[in-house]
Amino acid sequence: MREENGTENPEAGAESAAAEATAAEVRAEPDLGKFKSVDALARAYKELEAEFTRRSQKLKALEIASEPKDGNRDETARPPRGEELYREVMENGEVRARVLSEYLDSLKGVPLMTGGGAGLTAEPVKPKNIREAGNLALGYLRNQKQ
């Protein structure tokens, strides 16, 4: 290229050549890799999209099948409350026994049961005569009515 004073500028020629090469690349077919044409690439994309949709639907169906049947996600995400918790504890004998054992251990005073489950026994009262026997029987009958 010539400058205004009539001398050649080598940098301007290099810029012009680079611009022409870029324009030629834009006009040429893009690199499609293993595809022979843009139409073949578009068909492959549509097939891939359809396969992706099928797999997504199958995955969703499997997720739904693995969810609990007795409620939706929101109910299964929160911990059980009140009656639900009571029912779950009562259905599980091991948990029920543990709760009862911890409760009995927490009681202050005379233990109601020992570790083996045997209750406390009082020393037997043996009447010495018929009058004491009658009083014991009367006391027993009065306590039964209350």
Contacts in CASP RR format, 6 or more apart in sequence:
PFRMAT RR
TARGET T0000
AUTHOR 0000-0000-0000
METHOD contacts of the structure
MODEL  1
MREENGTENPEAGAESAAAEATAAEVRAEPDLGKFKSVDALARAYKELEA
EFTRRSQKLKALEIASEPKDGNRDETARPPRGEELYREVMENGEVRARVL
SEYLDSLKGVPLMTGGGAGLTAEPVKPKNIREAGNLALGYLRNQKQ
1 8 0 8 1.000
1 9 0 8 1.000
1 12 0 8 1.000
1 13 0 8 1.000
1 16 0 8 1.000
2 8 0 8 1.000
2 9 0 8 1.000
3 9 0 8 1.000
3 12 0 8 1.000
30 38 0 8 1.000
32 38 0 8 1.000
32 40 0 8 1.000
32 41 0 8 1.000
35 41 0 8 1.000
35 44 0 8 1.000
67 73 0 8 1.000
67 76 0 8 1.000
68 76 0 8 1.000
79 85 0 8 1.000
80 88 0 8 1.000
88 95 0 8 1.000
89 95 0 8 1.000
89 96 0 8 1.000
89 99 0 8 1.000
90 96 0 8 1.000
104 111 0 8 1.000
104 112 0 8 1.000
104 113 0 8 1.000
110 120 0 8 1.000
111 120 0 8 1.000
112 119 0 8 1.000
112 120 0 8 1.000
113 119 0 8 1.000
113 120 0 8 1.000
114 120 0 8 1.000
125 136 0 8 1.000
127 133 0 8 1.000
127 134 0 8 1.000
127 135 0 8 1.000
127 136 0 8 1.000
END
